[in-house]
Amino acid sequence: MSEGIKVATVDELAPAEAKVVDAAVVGTGDDIALFRDEDGTFYALDDTCSHEEASLAEGWIEDCTVECPLHAARFSFTTGRPLSLPATQPVRTHRVEVRGEDVYLFPGEPAEAPAP
């Protein structure tokens, strides 16, 4: 388990906002979208929609989901699964941890879904 990579501060993203973390920064082949839900919780998903080349960070954030700006497919922040068509394939989740005022990303480590 890695120590994570500091990618933001808590104040950098208002609720219902997102930012792209460049693949070069996190050492992955793909950009990662860092989201802050309306309740202030941070999540991370692969930035590219699984249906078409579109940045999920540019999408609409609501109720622990993001809606792709291109064709309106919705994805769960907790599982990465598509919740509506036209997307049928999930995007990867990545673990996020808030330490004080800093937000750390653990690329490649799946986020843990909350207990039922």
N, C-alpha and C positions, 0 to 999 in steps of 0.2 A: 504494500500500500504506500502510495506516494504522500508527500506533504501537501500536495495541491499547488496550484498556481494562482497567485493573487491577480484577479482580473478586473476588479472594480472596488469601489467603496459603496457602502449602503446608500449614501446621499447621491451617488452618481445616477441612479435610476429611480425615478418616481414610480409609484404604483401604476400598473398597466403600461409600463414601458419596457423596451428591450434594447439590446445592443449586440453587435456582432463581435465575437472574439476571433481574430484572424487565426487561421490554421497554423501559420508560422509561429505565433506566440505560444500556442498550446502543443505544438509538435505533432499535429495530426494531419491527415490528408484533406480534411474538410473543416470549413469554418463551423463554429459553434455559436448558437444564439443563446444569450443569457437573458432570461425574462424575470420580471418582478410582477407577480400577480397583484390583483387589487387589494388583497389583504396584507401585502408586503413580503410574501414568501418568494424566495428566489428559486428558479428552476433553470435547467439547461437542456437543450435539444440540439441535434444536428441542425444547422441552419437551412439546409436545402430541403424543400418539400420533396417527398418521395414520389409525387405524381409528376411534377414538372419542375424545371429549373426556376425556382422562385425562392427568395429569402424569407424564411418564416419570421425573422426579426422585424420585418416590415408589415407583419400581419396584425390583425385585431386580437387583443387579449381580453378574455372574459371567462369567468367561472373555471379557472384552472385549465384553460385551453387557449390555443392560438388558432386563428383562422388564416389560412394561406391567402395572401393578397391577390393571387392570380386566378384561382378557380374556386376559392371558398371552402376547400377541404379543411376540416377542423382536426387538431391533434391534441391529445391529452398530455399535459405537462408531466404527470406522474408515470405514465406508461409509454408514451411516444406513439401509442396506437391511433390510427385514424378513426375519427368518430363520425365522419360523413364522406360521401363520395365527392369528387372522383378518386381520391386517394384510397388505395387498398393495402399499401405496405406501411409499416411503422417507420418512424425515425428513431435513432438511438437517443436514449436519455443519458445524462452525465450527472454525477453527484456534485452537489454544490454545498458548501459549508460557509456560514457566516461566523467570523471570529471578531468580536467587538464591532468595529466599523468596517472591516475588510471582508470582501467576498472572494472565496477561493473556489476554483474549479478543479475537478478531478477528471480530466479527459479519459474516456475509455472505461471508467468505472460507472456502471449503471446506477441510476438513482434508485433508491429503495422505495417501492410503493408503500403507502401507508397501510397499516393493518386494518382489516375490515371491521 
